Amino acid sequence: MRYLDLKIVFPARRIKTFLLLLLIGHIGYAQEFSNDLIGLATIKEGVKTKRVSSYDTTGGNADSFLKIEDGTSRVLMDIKGAGIINHIWITLAPEPEKISRNDVIIKMYWDGSDKPSVLSPLGPFFGQGWEEAYEYAALPLVAGPKEGRSLVSYFAMPFEKGARIEIENQTGKTIDAFYFYVDYVEMNKLPKNTGRFHAWYNKELTHAGENGENEWGIFEEPGSNLTGKENYLIADIKGKGHFVGVNYYVHSPTPFWYGEGDDMIFIDGADQPTLKGTGTEDYFNTAWCPDTYFVHPYFGYPRVNKNIGWLGRTHMYRFHISDPIYFDTALKFTIEHGHNNQLTLDLASVAYWYQKEVAAVPATPNKEQRKPKPVHTYNELHKWRHEWRKANGNAPDLW
């Protein structure tokens, strides 16, 4: 049929509608057989579910490592062969107010490596900042009832020749009880191009520079940052793979907005940022200087300060579930601490990614460097005002 004849039978508007419906039908058909719930109906071959847990092997009810002494490590899992960890659950005692999960270290080793590919304090890895506990729910990581003390991971963690998970106690106290499940599937061989899971914790007390904390140009022109020099480092990866998320912990010592810092991501050794952002809250899928509790499977603010302005502690996360950041040889993920790195902030993060080969992550900050800074309140603000008034004569008109 010639177009002229088609136009007579089907006006242009109807042709567009027909083509749109055809496209929607095609997309729906394709998605019908690729979503997770359809995938549950697929019977697998050569796969067997296994578990390592802290259950009482005597059949009693002492279902935990009874104690992990300070300065010691315990192996949760050490198996050989190929498989994929698909679920981890952990809880421990005493409660977070008495023992810091910021000083309980989790390490994961793949395929016989003697250096960890996952290295992080337990709390920050599962999305619990500082020495606190609070509930939230994302897709790959959850802190569940009671009071965020149930730590859960659904990240896929593949291994070809074996997997080992260790817990190190650096708290200065005894862990009285440590409960856990590690569920995995055992298989003869991993699917082709299966990457290895990696995670790395970093922390830094950032430097505001010689001109002080000049955010929003409050003192002078704020300057510019085109190269990412002195940005906070979230990840510096060598190899081929894809970046899948970050937990980001900000402690601001002033009421001023901390989030003008842009994300700058360098892919495959680029000298200039390959991906350039427009602000911290923008990278984390929010807007306009939020101070609002919000959780979504892919992003959220599960801990906000509710203090004066943006004074205090804020935890943000973003997981690149449907939009991984791909790289062939390297990825360096950085973010400014305030525009042009002009704020002193106590920053910490845990980055998550997959790469083709097993790699050792860098060392992490030690216990002293990890120690959270104290939380300021209106008392400190009043003291600072008092000192300013004294320095300027303490006259009544010093408003």
C-alpha positions as CSV (number, residue, x, y, z in Angstrom):
1,M,0.0,0.0,0.0
2,R,1.3,3.4,-1.0
3,Y,1.6,6.1,1.7
4,L,-1.1,8.1,0.0
5,D,-3.5,5.2,0.2
6,L,-2.5,4.6,3.8
7,K,-3.1,8.2,4.6
8,I,-6.6,7.9,3.2
9,V,-7.4,4.9,5.3
10,F,-5.5,5.9,8.4
11,P,-5.1,9.6,9.1
12,A,-1.7,10.7,10.4
13,R,-2.9,11.0,14.0
14,R,-4.1,7.4,13.9
15,I,-0.8,6.2,12.4
16,K,1.1,7.8,15.3
17,T,-1.3,6.2,17.8
18,F,-1.0,2.8,16.1
19,L,2.8,3.0,16.1
20,L,2.9,4.1,19.8
21,L,0.6,1.2,20.8
22,L,2.8,-1.2,18.9
23,L,5.9,0.1,20.6
24,I,4.3,-0.1,24.1
25,G,3.2,-3.6,23.4
26,H,6.7,-4.6,22.3
27,I,8.2,-3.1,25.4
28,G,5.6,-4.7,27.7
29,Y,6.2,-8.1,26.0
30,A,10.0,-7.8,26.5
31,Q,9.7,-6.7,30.1
32,E,7.2,-9.5,30.9
33,F,9.9,-12.1,30.7
34,S,12.8,-10.2,32.3
35,N,11.4,-8.9,35.6
36,D,12.4,-10.3,39.0
37,L,9.0,-11.9,39.7
38,I,8.9,-13.7,36.4
39,G,12.5,-14.8,37.0
40,L,11.3,-16.5,40.2
41,A,9.4,-19.0,38.1
42,T,12.5,-20.1,36.2
43,I,13.8,-23.5,37.5
44,K,17.5,-23.4,37.9
45,E,20.0,-26.2,37.0
46,G,23.2,-26.9,38.9
47,V,22.4,-24.5,41.8
48,K,22.0,-25.4,45.5
49,T,21.2,-23.1,48.4
50,K,23.6,-23.2,51.3
51,R,23.9,-21.3,54.6
52,V,26.5,-20.5,57.2
53,S,25.1,-19.2,60.4
54,S,25.7,-18.8,64.1
55,Y,23.2,-21.5,65.1
56,D,23.8,-23.6,68.2
57,T,25.2,-26.9,66.9
58,T,24.2,-28.7,70.0
59,G,20.5,-28.0,69.3
60,G,20.3,-25.6,72.2
61,N,19.4,-21.9,72.1
62,A,22.8,-20.3,72.3
63,D,22.6,-19.3,68.7
64,S,25.6,-17.0,68.5
65,F,29.3,-16.6,68.7
66,L,29.1,-16.1,72.4
67,K,32.0,-13.6,72.7
68,I,34.4,-11.7,70.5
69,E,37.1,-10.2,72.7
70,D,38.5,-6.8,72.0
71,G,41.4,-7.0,69.6
72,T,40.5,-10.3,68.1
73,S,38.9,-11.5,64.9
74,R,36.4,-14.2,64.1
75,V,35.7,-16.0,60.8
76,L,32.1,-16.1,59.9
77,M,32.5,-18.0,56.7
78,D,35.3,-19.8,54.9
79,I,34.2,-22.0,52.1
80,K,35.7,-23.3,48.8
81,G,34.2,-23.5,45.4
82,A,32.0,-21.3,43.3
83,G,28.8,-19.5,44.3
84,I,27.1,-16.2,45.0
85,I,26.2,-14.8,48.5
86,N,22.7,-13.3,48.1
87,H,21.8,-12.5,51.7
88,I,23.5,-11.5,54.9
89,W,21.8,-10.8,58.3
90,I,23.8,-9.6,61.4
91,T,23.0,-8.4,64.8
92,L,25.1,-8.1,67.9
93,A,25.1,-7.2,71.6
94,P,25.4,-5.2,73.7
95,E,23.3,-2.4,72.1
96,P,24.8,0.5,70.1
97,E,24.8,2.9,73.0
98,K,27.3,0.6,74.8
99,I,29.4,-0.8,71.9
100,S,30.2,1.1,68.7
101,R,29.5,-0.5,65.4
102,N,31.9,2.1,64.0
103,D,34.7,0.0,65.5
104,V,33.5,-3.5,64.4
105,I,35.2,-4.1,61.1
106,I,33.9,-6.4,58.4
107,K,36.3,-7.9,55.8
108,M,35.5,-10.1,52.8
109,Y,37.9,-12.1,50.7
110,W,37.2,-13.7,47.3
111,D,38.9,-16.6,45.5
112,G,41.7,-17.2,47.9
113,S,43.0,-13.7,48.1
114,D,44.8,-12.8,51.3
115,K,43.7,-9.1,51.0
116,P,40.1,-8.0,51.5
117,S,37.9,-6.8,48.6
118,V,35.4,-5.5,51.2
119,L,36.8,-3.4,54.1
120,S,34.6,-1.3,56.3
121,P,33.3,-0.6,59.8
122,L,30.1,-2.7,60.2
123,G,27.8,0.2,60.9
124,P,28.7,2.4,58.0
125,F,28.7,-0.6,55.6
126,F,25.1,-1.3,56.4
127,G,24.1,2.3,56.4
128,Q,24.5,3.2,60.1
129,G,26.6,6.3,60.6
130,W,28.8,7.3,63.5
131,E,28.0,5.3,66.6
132,E,24.2,5.5,66.0
133,A,21.4,3.1,65.1
134,Y,18.3,4.0,63.1
135,E,15.9,2.1,60.9
136,Y,15.7,2.5,57.1
137,A,15.0,0.4,54.0
138,A,16.8,0.6,50.7
139,L,16.9,-2.1,48.0
140,P,20.3,-3.7,48.7
141,L,20.9,-2.7,52.3
142,V,18.5,-2.4,55.3
143,A,18.7,-1.6,59.0
144,G,15.6,-3.1,60.4
145,P,13.7,-3.5,63.7
146,K,14.4,-3.3,66.5
147,E,15.9,0.3,66.4
148,G,18.1,-0.4,63.4
149,R,19.9,-3.2,65.1
150,S,19.1,-5.8,62.4
151,L,21.7,-5.3,59.6
152,V,20.8,-6.8,56.2
153,S,22.4,-7.0,52.8
154,Y,20.9,-8.3,49.5
155,F,24.0,-7.4,47.4
156,A,25.1,-10.3,45.2
157,M,28.6,-11.3,46.1
158,P,30.0,-13.8,43.6
159,F,33.1,-16.0,44.1
160,E,34.8,-18.6,41.9
161,K,37.2,-20.4,44.2
162,G,36.0,-19.5,47.6
163,A,34.8,-16.8,50.1
164,R,35.8,-15.8,53.5
165,I,34.2,-13.2,55.8
166,E,35.8,-12.0,59.0
167,I,34.8,-9.7,61.8
168,E,37.4,-7.8,63.8
169,N,36.6,-6.2,67.2
170,Q,38.3,-2.8,67.7
171,T,35.8,-1.4,70.2
172,G,37.8,-1.7,73.4
173,K,35.0,-3.9,74.8
174,T,33.8,-7.5,74.5
175,I,31.1,-8.3,71.9
176,D,28.9,-10.5,74.1
177,A,26.9,-12.0,71.3
178,F,27.2,-12.0,67.5
179,Y,24.4,-13.5,65.5
180,F,24.5,-14.0,61.7
181,Y,23.2,-15.7,58.6
182,V,25.2,-15.8,55.3
183,D,23.0,-17.4,52.6
184,Y,24.5,-18.3,49.3
185,V,24.0,-20.5,46.2
186,E,26.6,-23.1,45.3
187,M,27.2,-23.8,41.7
188,N,29.7,-25.6,39.4
189,K,30.8,-22.4,37.6
190,L,29.8,-18.7,37.7
191,P,28.1,-17.2,34.7
192,K,30.4,-15.6,32.2
193,N,31.4,-12.0,32.9
194,T,30.4,-12.2,36.6
195,G,32.2,-9.4,38.5
196,R,33.4,-9.4,42.1
197,F,31.8,-7.3,44.7
198,H,33.9,-4.6,46.4
199,A,33.3,-2.0,49.1
200,W,35.6,0.5,50.8
201,Y,35.2,2.9,53.7
202,N,36.9,6.4,53.8
203,K,36.8,9.3,56.2
204,E,38.2,12.8,56.3
205,L,38.1,15.9,58.3
206,T,38.2,18.4,55.4
207,H,40.2,21.6,55.3
208,A,38.4,24.9,54.4
209,G,41.5,26.6,53.0
210,E,43.2,29.9,53.8
211,N,40.1,32.1,53.1
212,G,37.9,30.3,55.6
213,E,34.4,28.9,55.2
214,N,33.3,31.2,52.4
215,E,30.2,29.3,51.3
216,W,27.6,31.1,49.2
217,G,30.2,33.9,48.8
218,I,29.4,35.2,52.2
219,F,32.8,36.8,52.6
220,E,34.2,37.2,49.0
221,E,33.9,35.7,45.6
222,P,33.9,32.0,46.0
223,G,36.2,31.0,43.1
224,S,36.0,27.9,40.9
225,N,37.0,24.3,40.8
226,L,37.4,22.7,37.4
227,T,39.9,19.9,38.2
228,G,38.5,18.3,41.4
229,K,41.7,19.0,43.3
230,E,41.3,18.6,47.1
231,N,37.8,17.0,46.6
232,Y,36.7,14.3,49.1
233,L,37.5,10.9,47.8
234,I,34.7,8.3,47.6
235,A,36.4,5.7,45.5
236,D,39.6,5.3,43.4
237,I,39.3,2.1,41.4
238,K,41.7,0.4,39.0
239,G,40.3,-2.2,36.6
240,K,37.1,-2.8,34.6
241,G,33.7,-2.7,36.2
242,H,30.8,-0.6,37.3
243,F,30.1,1.5,40.3
244,V,26.8,0.7,42.1
245,G,26.4,3.0,45.1
246,V,27.5,4.9,48.1
247,N,26.5,5.6,51.7
248,Y,27.6,9.2,52.5
249,Y,27.8,10.6,56.1
250,V,28.1,14.3,56.6
251,H,28.7,16.0,60.0
252,S,28.5,19.8,59.7
253,P,29.9,21.9,62.6
254,T,28.0,25.0,61.5
255,P,24.3,25.7,60.7
256,F,25.4,26.7,57.2
257,W,24.3,24.6,54.2
258,Y,26.9,21.9,53.5
259,G,25.8,20.7,50.1
260,E,27.0,23.1,47.4
261,G,29.8,20.6,46.7
262,D,29.5,19.0,43.3
263,D,30.2,15.4,42.4
264,M,33.0,15.0,40.0
265,I,33.6,11.5,38.5
266,F,36.7,10.6,36.4
267,I,36.4,7.6,34.1
268,D,39.3,5.7,32.6
269,G,42.0,8.0,33.8
270,A,40.5,11.3,32.5
271,D,42.3,14.5,33.6
272,Q,39.0,16.4,33.8
273,P,35.7,15.1,35.3
274,T,33.9,12.9,32.9
275,L,30.6,13.3,34.9
276,K,30.0,16.7,36.5
277,G,27.3,17.3,39.0
278,T,25.5,20.4,40.2
279,G,25.4,19.9,44.0
280,T,25.5,17.3,46.7
281,E,21.8,16.9,47.2
282,D,21.3,16.8,43.4
283,Y,23.6,13.7,43.1
284,F,21.5,12.1,45.9
285,N,18.3,12.8,43.9
286,T,16.9,15.5,46.2
287,A,16.6,19.2,45.9
288,W,16.8,22.6,47.6
289,C,18.9,21.9,50.7
290,P,16.8,19.2,52.2
291,D,16.6,18.4,55.9
292,T,13.9,15.8,55.5
293,Y,13.7,12.1,56.4
294,F,13.1,10.2,53.2
295,V,13.8,6.6,52.0
296,H,13.5,5.1,48.6
297,P,14.9,1.8,47.3
298,Y,17.5,3.7,45.3
299,F,18.2,6.8,47.3
300,G,17.3,8.6,50.6
301,Y,18.1,10.6,53.7
302,P,17.5,8.1,56.6
303,R,19.2,10.3,59.2
304,V,18.8,14.1,59.3
305,N,19.9,16.4,62.0
306,K,16.7,18.4,62.9
307,N,19.0,20.9,64.6
308,I,19.6,24.6,63.7
309,G,19.9,25.0,60.0
310,W,22.0,22.1,58.7
311,L,24.0,21.8,61.9
312,G,24.8,18.2,62.8
313,R,24.7,14.8,61.2
314,T,23.1,13.8,57.9
315,H,23.2,10.4,56.2
316,M,22.5,10.1,52.5
317,Y,22.6,7.1,50.1
318,R,22.3,6.5,46.4
319,F,22.4,3.1,44.7
320,H,23.0,2.9,41.0
321,I,20.7,-0.1,40.5
322,S,19.3,0.8,37.1
323,D,22.1,3.3,36.2
324,P,25.5,1.8,37.1
325,I,28.5,3.9,36.3
326,Y,30.6,1.9,33.8
327,F,34.4,2.0,33.4
328,D,37.0,0.1,31.4
329,T,40.3,0.8,33.2
330,A,39.6,3.1,36.2
331,L,37.1,5.2,38.1
332,K,37.8,8.0,40.5
333,F,34.7,9.3,42.3
334,T,35.1,12.6,44.2
335,I,32.8,15.3,45.7
336,E,33.5,18.8,46.8
337,H,33.1,19.7,50.5
338,G,31.2,22.9,49.9
339,H,31.6,24.8,46.7
340,N,35.2,24.9,45.7
341,N,36.0,22.9,48.9
342,Q,35.5,25.8,51.2
343,L,33.9,24.0,54.2
344,T,35.3,22.0,57.1
345,L,33.2,18.9,57.3
346,D,33.6,15.6,59.0
347,L,32.9,13.2,56.1
348,A,32.7,9.5,55.8
349,S,31.5,7.1,53.1
350,V,31.3,3.5,51.9
351,A,31.5,2.9,48.2
352,Y,30.2,-0.2,46.5
353,W,31.2,-1.6,43.1
354,Y,31.8,-4.6,40.9
355,Q,34.9,-5.3,38.9
356,K,36.1,-8.0,36.6
357,E,39.0,-9.2,38.7
358,V,39.4,-9.6,42.5
359,A,41.1,-6.5,43.8
360,A,42.4,-5.4,47.2
361,V,40.8,-2.2,48.5
362,P,43.1,0.4,50.1
363,A,43.6,0.6,53.9
364,T,40.9,2.5,55.8
365,P,41.3,5.2,58.5
366,N,42.2,3.8,61.9
367,K,40.2,3.9,65.1
368,E,41.4,7.3,66.2
369,Q,40.7,8.8,62.7
370,R,37.3,7.2,62.6
371,K,36.2,8.7,66.0
372,P,33.1,10.9,65.5
373,K,33.3,14.5,66.2
374,P,31.1,15.9,69.0
375,V,27.7,17.2,68.1
376,H,27.2,21.0,68.6
377,T,24.0,22.4,70.0
378,Y,22.7,25.9,70.6
379,N,25.0,26.1,73.7
380,E,28.1,26.2,71.5
381,L,26.4,28.8,69.2
382,H,25.8,31.0,72.2
383,K,29.3,30.6,73.4
384,W,30.7,31.6,70.0
385,R,28.4,34.6,70.0
386,H,29.6,35.5,73.5
387,E,33.2,35.4,72.4
388,W,32.5,37.6,69.4
389,R,30.7,40.1,71.6
390,K,33.6,40.2,74.0
391,A,36.1,40.7,71.1
392,N,34.1,43.7,69.9
393,G,33.6,45.5,73.2
394,N,30.4,43.8,74.4
395,A,28.3,46.9,73.6
396,P,24.5,46.5,73.8
397,D,24.1,47.4,70.2
398,L,26.2,44.4,69.0
399,W,23.2,42.6,67.6
